[in-house]
Amino acid sequence: MFNSGRLSIARKRRQLTKKTLAEKAGISQLTLTRIETGQTQEPEEETVSALARALSYPVDFFYLEDCEELPPEAVSFRSLSSLTARQRDSALSAGVIAHLLDDWVTQRFNLPQPDLVDLRDEHPEAAAIALRRHWGIGSKPIPHLIKLLEAKGVRVFSLSESNKNVDAFSCWRNGIPYVFLNTFKSAERSRFDAAHEVGHLVLHLHGGASGRMVEREADQFASAFLVPRDDFVATVPVVHSLEELIKNKSRWGVSVAALTRTAFDSGVLSDWHYRELCKQISSRGYRTKEPFPMKREGSVLWKKVFEELWKDRLTRDHVAAELGIPSDEITSLIGGLSSEGNHGSNPGAIAKTRLRVV
């Protein structure tokens, strides 16, 4: 039977209003509304085909079982003030498609099990130290954050949104943690976003908390998780100039702005000196273009999954066809994580992702 919920997901994913979709499909807005709300349970095949063409989705997608939609309160969006409802709904719909892909892969492979801990009662910086201790990485720099997260059972996906309003978001589903990253941003900012979302996963568990305080706590967690204070002070005990921070930022894989903030929070910079360095960062354009940018990290997990699938001559197109989704959706979800970064000099310090075919 026709699944009206899937029509709503596809429309939101393409960021189309009902009026726009109706015009593209050559039907009335009233007809579309009746179909999407379930009042018309079995629309004519010609109408469904027109909608599928307008959305660039396979017809089969609209006749499959219900999807678990992501309610806005189940995830953490950072820039709610600049995020439009259409952008939010599109990102949430991307999450729905990611869950379909993850379920398909989980049925065929034994993926790493989640290894996060509940740190809701901890201060953000203490929580970062606790998680590092739990994962056995101490105060060492993290050369490949996405690889680490995937090894600890976090499913990492990319967002192909060509704007900066959707920073990143995360959620829990059936005991599995998910992180979605906007790869439109710099590699350094994506790393910070990923750590920020891990903060949400362990500090807030998406229990309905939101607002500036919650986002500030996730920022504090990310900063301490990526740049442990004792390692920073041991490496950069004194900061005389912005160049010193630029020279050392590659050690931790963070932006010069983030490292400057860490220097201030660690007591290495005075309030006056911190403000002066922030002015220099802005005047040099480092808020939008990172000096000596690092290479973007790639996903180890998704690379291995599709290498194993290719052994059976299964491509992304085959997977998309089985899921009834456009191939471009899979590209959107993992394409931004396909480049293999090699930041850092000690990749063996991070636990390797294990992948076994079921």
C-alpha positions as CSV (number, residue, x, y, z in Angstrom):
1,M,0.0,0.0,0.0
2,F,1.1,3.6,-0.6
3,N,2.9,5.0,2.4
4,S,2.0,8.7,3.0
5,G,4.7,9.1,5.7
6,R,7.4,8.3,3.2
7,L,6.1,10.9,0.8
8,S,6.4,13.5,3.6
9,I,10.0,12.4,4.3
10,A,11.0,12.7,0.7
11,R,9.4,16.1,0.3
12,K,11.1,17.4,3.4
13,R,14.4,15.9,2.4
14,R,14.2,17.8,-0.9
15,Q,13.2,21.0,1.0
16,L,10.0,21.5,-1.0
17,T,6.8,23.0,0.3
18,K,3.6,21.3,-0.5
19,K,2.7,24.0,-3.0
20,T,6.1,23.7,-4.8
21,L,5.9,19.9,-5.0
22,A,2.3,20.0,-6.2
23,E,3.3,22.4,-9.0
24,K,6.3,20.3,-10.0
25,A,4.2,17.1,-10.1
26,G,1.3,18.8,-12.0
27,I,-1.3,18.2,-9.3
28,S,-3.3,20.5,-7.1
29,Q,-2.1,21.3,-3.6
30,L,-5.3,20.0,-2.1
31,T,-4.7,16.6,-3.8
32,L,-1.1,16.5,-2.5
33,T,-2.3,17.4,1.0
34,R,-4.9,14.6,1.0
35,I,-2.3,12.1,-0.1
36,E,0.3,13.2,2.4
37,T,-2.1,13.2,5.3
38,G,-3.4,9.8,4.4
39,Q,-6.9,10.9,3.4
40,T,-6.3,9.5,0.0
41,Q,-5.0,6.0,0.9
42,E,-4.3,4.7,-2.6
43,P,-3.4,7.5,-5.1
44,E,-3.4,6.7,-8.8
45,E,-0.2,5.2,-10.2
46,E,0.1,8.1,-12.6
47,T,0.0,10.6,-9.7
48,V,2.6,8.6,-7.7
49,S,4.9,8.4,-10.7
50,A,4.6,12.2,-11.1
51,L,5.5,12.8,-7.5
52,A,8.4,10.4,-7.7
53,R,9.8,12.2,-10.8
54,A,9.4,15.6,-9.1
55,L,11.3,14.3,-6.0
56,S,13.8,12.2,-7.9
57,Y,12.9,9.3,-5.7
58,P,12.1,5.7,-7.0
59,V,8.4,4.8,-7.0
60,D,9.2,1.8,-4.8
61,F,10.2,4.1,-1.9
62,F,6.6,5.1,-1.4
63,Y,5.3,1.5,-1.1
64,L,7.7,0.3,1.6
65,E,7.1,0.0,5.4
66,D,6.9,2.9,7.8
67,C,10.1,4.8,8.7
68,E,10.9,5.9,12.2
69,E,10.8,9.7,11.9
70,L,13.1,11.8,14.0
71,P,11.2,14.3,16.2
72,P,13.1,17.7,16.6
73,E,13.3,17.2,20.3
74,A,15.2,14.0,19.9
75,V,18.3,15.7,18.5
76,S,20.5,18.7,19.3
77,F,20.7,21.5,16.7
78,R,23.2,24.2,17.6
79,S,22.1,27.2,15.5
80,L,18.4,27.1,16.1
81,S,18.2,30.9,15.7
82,S,19.5,30.8,12.1
83,L,18.1,27.3,11.2
84,T,14.9,27.5,9.1
85,A,12.2,24.9,9.6
86,R,12.8,23.6,6.0
87,Q,16.6,23.1,6.7
88,R,15.8,21.4,10.0
89,D,13.2,19.1,8.5
90,S,15.6,18.2,5.6
91,A,18.4,17.3,8.1
92,L,16.0,15.2,10.2
93,S,14.8,13.4,7.0
94,A,18.5,12.7,6.2
95,G,18.6,11.1,9.6
96,V,15.7,8.8,8.7
97,I,17.4,7.7,5.5
98,A,20.7,7.1,7.5
99,H,18.8,4.8,9.8
100,L,17.5,2.8,6.9
101,L,21.0,2.4,5.6
102,D,22.4,1.6,9.0
103,D,19.7,-1.1,9.5
104,W,20.5,-2.7,6.2
105,V,24.2,-2.8,6.9
106,T,23.7,-4.0,10.5
107,Q,21.8,-7.0,9.1
108,R,24.8,-8.0,7.1
109,F,27.8,-7.1,9.2
110,N,28.8,-7.2,12.9
111,L,29.6,-3.5,13.5
112,P,31.4,-2.3,16.6
113,Q,29.1,-2.1,19.7
114,P,28.5,1.3,21.4
115,D,31.0,2.0,24.2
116,L,29.9,5.3,25.5
117,V,29.1,6.1,29.2
118,D,26.5,8.1,31.0
119,L,28.2,11.2,32.2
120,R,25.2,13.4,33.0
121,D,26.3,14.1,36.5
122,E,29.8,15.3,35.5
123,H,31.1,18.7,34.7
124,P,31.8,18.9,30.9
125,E,35.6,19.0,31.3
126,A,35.6,16.2,33.9
127,A,33.3,14.2,31.5
128,A,35.8,14.6,28.7
129,I,38.6,13.3,30.9
130,A,36.4,10.4,32.1
131,L,35.6,9.3,28.6
132,R,39.2,9.5,27.5
133,R,40.1,7.4,30.5
134,H,37.3,4.9,29.7
135,W,38.6,4.6,26.1
136,G,42.2,4.3,27.3
137,I,43.7,7.2,25.4
138,G,44.8,9.3,28.4
139,S,46.0,12.8,27.4
140,K,47.4,11.9,24.0
141,P,46.2,13.8,20.9
142,I,43.6,12.0,18.8
143,P,45.0,11.7,15.3
144,H,41.8,10.4,13.7
145,L,38.6,11.3,15.6
146,I,36.1,9.7,13.2
147,K,38.1,6.4,13.2
148,L,38.0,6.5,17.1
149,L,34.3,7.2,17.2
150,E,33.4,4.4,14.7
151,A,35.6,2.0,16.7
152,K,33.5,2.9,19.8
153,G,30.2,2.1,18.0
154,V,29.2,5.7,17.0
155,R,27.7,5.8,13.5
156,V,29.1,8.8,11.7
157,F,27.3,10.2,8.6
158,S,27.8,13.4,6.6
159,L,25.3,16.1,5.7
160,S,25.5,17.5,2.2
161,E,23.8,20.7,3.2
162,S,25.6,23.5,1.3
163,N,25.1,26.0,4.1
164,K,26.5,26.5,7.6
165,N,23.2,26.8,9.4
166,V,23.1,23.0,10.0
167,D,26.3,22.6,12.1
168,A,25.9,19.0,13.0
169,F,23.5,17.0,15.1
170,S,23.4,13.7,17.0
171,C,20.8,11.3,18.5
172,W,20.4,8.0,20.2
173,R,18.2,5.3,18.5
174,N,17.7,1.8,19.8
175,G,20.9,2.1,21.9
176,I,23.0,3.2,19.0
177,P,24.6,6.7,18.9
178,Y,24.5,8.7,15.7
179,V,26.5,11.8,14.7
180,F,25.8,13.8,11.5
181,L,28.5,16.3,10.3
182,N,28.2,19.1,7.9
183,T,31.3,18.6,5.7
184,F,30.7,22.0,4.1
185,K,32.9,23.3,6.9
186,S,36.6,23.1,7.4
187,A,38.2,19.8,8.6
188,E,39.1,21.4,11.9
189,R,35.6,22.6,12.5
190,S,34.1,19.2,11.6
191,R,36.4,17.6,14.2
192,F,35.2,20.0,16.8
193,D,31.5,19.5,15.8
194,A,32.0,15.7,16.1
195,A,33.4,16.1,19.6
196,H,30.6,18.6,20.4
197,E,28.0,16.0,19.5
198,V,29.8,13.3,21.5
199,G,29.4,15.7,24.4
200,H,25.7,15.8,23.8
201,L,25.5,12.0,23.6
202,V,27.2,11.4,27.0
203,L,26.2,14.6,28.9
204,H,22.6,15.1,27.8
205,L,21.5,11.8,26.2
206,H,18.9,13.9,24.3
207,G,16.6,14.0,27.2
208,G,14.8,17.2,26.1
209,A,17.4,19.7,27.4
210,S,18.2,22.5,25.0
211,G,19.4,26.1,25.0
212,R,22.6,28.1,25.2
213,M,23.7,26.4,28.5
214,V,23.5,22.9,27.0
215,E,25.4,24.0,23.9
216,R,28.0,25.7,26.0
217,E,28.5,22.5,28.0
218,A,29.0,20.5,24.8
219,D,31.5,23.1,23.6
220,Q,33.4,22.8,26.9
221,F,33.4,19.0,26.6
222,A,34.7,19.2,23.0
223,S,37.5,21.6,23.8
224,A,38.7,19.5,26.8
225,F,38.3,16.2,24.8
226,L,40.3,17.3,21.8
227,V,42.9,19.4,23.7
228,P,43.5,18.0,27.3
229,R,44.6,20.9,29.5
230,D,47.7,19.2,30.9
231,D,48.9,18.2,27.4
232,F,48.4,21.7,26.1
233,V,50.2,23.4,29.0
234,A,53.1,20.9,28.7
235,T,53.4,21.7,25.0
236,V,52.6,25.4,25.0
237,P,53.5,26.7,28.5
238,V,53.7,30.3,27.3
239,V,52.0,32.1,24.3
240,H,53.8,35.1,23.0
241,S,52.1,35.4,19.6
242,L,49.4,34.0,17.4
243,E,52.1,32.3,15.3
244,E,52.9,30.0,18.2
245,L,49.3,28.7,18.3
246,I,49.2,28.3,14.5
247,K,52.4,26.3,14.7
248,N,51.0,24.0,17.3
249,K,47.4,23.6,16.3
250,S,48.1,20.6,14.0
251,R,49.1,18.6,17.1
252,W,45.4,18.5,18.2
253,G,43.7,19.0,14.9
254,V,41.6,22.1,16.0
255,S,41.2,25.6,14.6
256,V,43.5,28.4,15.7
257,A,40.4,30.1,17.2
258,A,39.6,27.0,19.3
259,L,43.2,26.6,20.4
260,T,43.3,30.3,21.4
261,R,40.2,29.7,23.6
262,T,41.9,26.7,25.1
263,A,44.9,28.8,25.9
264,F,42.7,31.3,27.7
265,D,40.7,28.6,29.6
266,S,44.0,27.0,30.6
267,G,45.3,30.3,32.2
268,V,48.1,30.7,29.6
269,L,46.6,33.9,28.2
270,S,45.4,36.9,30.1
271,D,42.0,38.4,29.3
272,W,43.6,41.3,27.5
273,H,46.0,39.1,25.5
274,Y,43.1,36.7,24.6
275,R,41.0,39.6,23.2
276,E,44.0,40.9,21.2
277,L,44.6,37.5,19.6
278,C,40.9,37.2,18.8
279,K,41.1,40.5,16.9
280,Q,44.1,39.2,15.0
281,I,42.2,36.0,14.1
282,S,39.3,38.1,12.7
283,S,41.5,40.6,10.9
284,R,43.5,37.8,9.1
285,G,40.3,36.1,8.0
286,Y,41.0,32.9,10.1
287,R,37.4,32.6,11.2
288,T,36.4,31.6,7.7
289,K,39.7,30.3,6.2
290,E,41.9,28.2,8.4
291,P,45.7,28.8,8.2
292,F,47.6,25.6,7.2
293,P,44.4,23.6,7.0
294,M,44.5,19.9,7.9
295,K,43.3,17.2,5.5
296,R,39.7,16.1,6.1
297,E,39.2,12.8,7.9
298,G,37.6,9.9,6.2
299,S,35.4,7.1,7.5
300,V,37.1,3.8,8.1
301,L,33.9,2.0,8.7
302,W,32.1,2.9,5.5
303,K,35.2,2.3,3.4
304,K,35.4,-1.2,4.8
305,V,31.7,-1.9,4.4
306,F,31.6,-1.0,0.7
307,E,34.9,-2.9,0.1
308,E,33.3,-6.0,1.5
309,L,30.1,-5.4,-0.5
310,W,32.2,-5.0,-3.7
311,K,33.6,-8.5,-3.2
312,D,30.1,-9.6,-4.1
313,R,29.9,-7.0,-6.8
314,L,27.5,-4.9,-4.8
315,T,27.8,-1.1,-5.4
316,R,26.1,1.9,-3.8
317,D,23.6,1.7,-6.6
318,H,22.7,-1.8,-5.6
319,V,22.3,-0.9,-2.0
320,A,20.1,2.1,-2.9
321,A,17.9,0.0,-5.1
322,E,17.3,-2.5,-2.2
323,L,16.4,0.4,0.1
324,G,14.3,2.1,-2.6
325,I,16.2,5.3,-2.2
326,P,18.1,7.5,-4.8
327,S,21.8,6.7,-5.0
328,D,22.5,10.4,-4.3
329,E,21.2,9.9,-0.8
330,I,23.9,7.4,0.0
331,T,26.4,9.6,-1.5
332,S,25.2,12.5,0.6
333,L,25.4,10.4,3.8
334,I,28.8,8.9,3.4
335,G,30.4,10.8,0.4
336,G,31.6,13.6,2.6
337,L,33.5,11.1,4.7
338,S,35.1,9.2,1.8
339,S,38.5,11.0,1.7
340,E,41.0,9.3,3.9
341,G,42.8,11.8,6.1
342,N,46.0,10.8,7.9
343,H,46.3,13.5,10.5
344,G,48.8,12.7,13.3
345,S,51.8,10.5,13.6
346,N,50.5,7.7,15.8
347,P,47.4,6.0,14.3
348,G,48.1,2.8,16.2
349,A,47.2,4.6,19.4
350,I,43.5,4.4,18.3
351,A,41.6,1.1,18.5
352,K,41.0,-0.4,15.1
353,T,37.5,-0.8,13.7
354,R,36.5,-4.4,13.5
355,L,34.1,-5.4,10.8
356,R,32.9,-9.0,10.3
357,V,30.4,-10.2,7.7
358,V,27.4,-11.9,9.3
